[in-house]
């Protein structure tokens, strides 16, 4: 057993983890979710002697294959040729940074925040929301990326799931939608997700020539700022000041209304119908054809997916398989399944 020999309380030596847990109790806000107060895991586990439960969850997510695949999944712009457009992975990292900044200032648990932020989009489909939309239509029970992200950590990663704590699972599931996460850390990530994507999608849209700075709505820009960094700073500062000593994570009405108006502007000018989105119908057809192919030929699914057919319907298993694919993998698979290979030519 590893002990911190220099710290003994009541004659009891503390492990590295216990010392860290004590530091949380002494230094975090009383409103924070300290690791020692976690509601636990679905399957009980022995505690690590070095890391808290939330640190372990963060590490499990970070080392998962699902997390690594995010680097080749669309954020907004499908198959961009430039190196500086966001992917689902860079979006995730920006959410984590913004959320941790707010959480640190408010005295909340950064390890829990980081675990939720890194895991919140693990269930996203290839081609971003275009892929989510078509799977939602194809699957009898529908498809939502936040629910799939929870399924990834509960069931799919490593074959048995990551067995994350209830606090991390709740934050991942409810990072979008009408339900508010029960921890302040989860609420921080929910707001950080919106702050991140509104601002970096503006940045990418300007880079791609879809928008110009002059096209942004003047009233909202006057409130939030005329540059990427100023807008993020305004929103983050507002959340911190509005939430300090409160029982929930909130924005002021003024900044919240400006942010939501800017989001509406992005839907009208970028997310729906812009020339950056013209390829969406094509990629939706790709997903539709691959989905229907495996529904008709489940025997051609990989062995790992076939083994789970005994536990779940073919719709769920095929949905799991496709939602886990990267953009480039499903395009390669589509080519293999549906496009003819050139016939070799031999010279006589």
N, C-alpha and C positions, 0 to 999 in steps of 0.2 A: 504494500500500500504506500502511495506517495503522499507525504504530509509536508505542510509548511511548518518547519520546526520553530520558526520565530514567532508564530502566532498561536497561542494557546489560550482558550477561554474556558474558565472553570475546570481547568485540568484536562480539557479535551483538545486534541490536536485536530486541525482542519486540513482537509484535502485542498488541492488547488481550486477545484470547482467550488467547494464550500466557502473558501475565502472570497472568490469572485462574487458568489451569491450574497455574501455578507456586505461586500462593497456596494452592490446594487441596492440593498435595503437601506444602507446608510446614505447613499449619494443620489439616488434617483428620486424623482418626484413621488409623493405618496399616491398620485394618480397613475403612475406607471405600472406596467405589468412585470413585476420581478419574476425571474425564472423560478425561484423557489415557490412561487404561488401559482405556477402553471396547473391547469386542470388535467394535464397528463396526456397520455397517448392511447390509441385504441388498443394496442397490444402492449402490456407492461414490459418495461426493459430495465435492466440494471443501469444505474447512473454511471456516466463517465466520470473518472476521477479528475479530469482536467477541464473539460468543457461543460458549460451549462446546457440545459435541454434545447434552448433556442440557438445556441452556437452550433450544436450538433445538427439541428434542422437546416440551418444555413449552409453548413458544409455538405450535407447530403444533397441538397438541391444544386449547389455549385458544382459538384462532381458528377452529377447525373448526365446521362446521354441526352435527355430532353433539353437540358439547359444548353448544351453545346450546339444542338441543332438550331437554336434560335438565331445563330449568326447567318444562316442561309434561309431565313424566313422573312417575307415582306413585312415592312411596317405600313407604308402607304403606297409607295411607288413601286410597281411591279418591274422586276428585272432592270433596275437602273444601271446605266453604264458607268456612272461616276463613282469614285471611291468614297465620297463623303456623305452620301445619302444614308439615312438611318435604316437599320435593320431592326428586327424584333429584339435582338440581343442588345444593340446600343440603346434602344428605347428602354429596355429593362434596367440597364446600368444608370441611365439618366434618372429614371424613377427612383432608384435606390439612393442616389446621391441627394436628390431634392428632399426625399422623405427623411433621410438621416440628418440632414442639416436642420430641418424643422424639429425633428424629434430630439436631437441633442440639445437644442436651445430650450426646449420645453421640459427637459429632464426625463425624457421617456427612454424606453429600452431599445437601444440601437440594434442589438442583435436580433430581437424580434422583428423590428422594422425591416432589417436587411433580409431576413429569411422570407418574409411575406413578399417584399418587393422582387426578390430574385425569382420567386416561384409563381408570381401572379399570372404570367402569360405562357406558362409551360404547355398549356393545352391548345395554343393557337394553331390554326391550320396553315398549310402553305397558302401563299398569296393573301395573307391578312384577312380583313373582314370580307373580302370577296369570296374567299374559300369558306369562311364561316357561314356566309349567307346561303351558299349552295348546299352545304352539308345540312344546314337547318331545314332546307326544303326536302332533301332526299331522305333523311332519317325519320322514321315514323314518330319517334318521341322528340324530334328536334335536336338541335345542337347549339350549345352556348360555350364559348371558349373558357369562361370562368369555371363552369361546371366540369369541363374537360380537364382544366388545370388541376382541380381537386382530384379528379380520377387518376391523373398521372401520379400524384404524390401518394394516393391511397392504394392504387392497384397496379399501375402499369410499370413504373420505374423498377428495374431490377427483377421484374416478375412478381414481386409481392408488395410493391410500394415502398415508400420511404418511412412510413409509420411516424409522421410528423405530429407535433403537439396540436391540441385542439385550437390554440390561439393562432398558430400559423395556418391551419386548415381553414378556419373561419375568415381570416384576413384574405386568403387567396380566393375563396369562394365569393366573398362579398366585396371584392375590390371594385366591382361594377354592379349595377342593378339597384333595386329599391331598398335592400336591407343594409342597415348600418353595422359594420363590424363591432363586436362588443368590447374590443380593446381600443384605447386611444391610438396605439401603434398601428392597428389595422385601418383606423380612420385616417391617419396620416398618409398611409400608402394610397388610399382611395383618392384623396385630393391630389397627391403628388403625381399620380398617373395622369390625371386630367391636365395638370399644370405642364407636365412634360410633353404630352403629345400635341397639345394645342400649339405650344411654342416651337417645338422642333419641326412640326409639320409646316408651319409658316416658313421657317428657315429653309426647309427642303423645297417648298413650293416656289419660293423666290429663286433659289438656286436653279430650279428646273425651268424657270421662265413662265410658270403658271400664274404667278402673282408678281407685282412690283410693290415696293414699300408704299408707294403712293396710293395703291388700291386698298390698303387696309383701312377699316372704318375709323374716321378721325376721332369721334367721340370716345371710343374705346381705347384708342392709342393714346389719347391725351391723359387718360386715367392710368393706363397700365405701363406705358413707356414706348418709345419709338425704336428700340433695339431689342434683340433677343435677350440679352442679359438683363436689361432694365425691366422687361416684362416679368421675367422669372423672379427677379429681386423684389419687385412690387408685390407679386402674389405670395411669395414665401414670407416676406416681412409681415404682410397683412394677416396671414394664417397664424403666425407666431403671436402677434399682438392681440388678435381677436380671441385666440384660444387660451391665452395665459390665465391660469387659475380657473378655467372653465372645466366642465365635465364632459365636453365633447370638442372635437376639432372642427372649427368653423372659419368662415371668411366674413368680412364685413359685407353688408348688402351692396355697397357701392362697387367694391372690387369683384364680388361674386357676379353681379349683374353684368359688369363689363366683360368678365371672362366668359360667361355663358353667351353673351352676344357675339363675342369673337368666335366662339365655337360654332354658333349658328352660321356666321359668315363663312367659316371654313367648309361646312357642309354644303352650302350653296355654291361655293366657288371652286372647291378643290375635291372634296370627298365624293361628290355626286356629279357626274356628267362632264367633268373637265377633260381636256385632251390627255391628261396624265392617266385617266382611268379607262381609256378606250379599249385597253387590252383585257379588261376584266371579264367581258363576255367570253373571250377565248379561253381564259384560264378556268372559268366556271365550267365550260364544256369539257375541258380536260379532266377536271375532278369528277364531273358527272359520268363520263365514259369509264374512267378507272373504277369508280364506285360500282357501277352497274356490272362491269366485267367481273369483279370479285364476288358480287352477290350471286351471279350466275355460276361462278366457278370457284367456290370456297376451297376446293381441294388444292387450288394453286396458291393459296395464301402461304406465307412462310410458316414453318413448323410451329414457331412460338405462338402465332395467332391461331393456328388450327387447334392447338391444345386447349385453348380457352373457349372454343366453340361449345364445349360441354357445359360451360357455366353461364354463358351469355348468348344472346341471339346473334345471328350473323350480321344484322344491321349494326349492332353495337361494335362487334369485332372489326368489321370492315371500316366503320367510322373511326375506331381507334387507330387502325393501321394508316389510313389516309391522313388523319389529322396530325399524326406524328411525322409525316414526310416533310422534307424541305422543298422549297420551290424547285431547285434543280433536280432533285431526286424524282419527283413526280413527273417532270418533263422528260427525263431520261426513261422512266418507266413507260410513259405514254408512247414514246417513240418506239420502244421495244415491243409493246403490245399491239400497236395499231398502224405503224408506218412500215412499209416494206423495206427490207434490206436490199441494197444494190446487189444485183447478181454478178458474181465475179466473171470477168472477161478474160479469156485465154487466147493468146496469139497462136496461130497455127504455123 
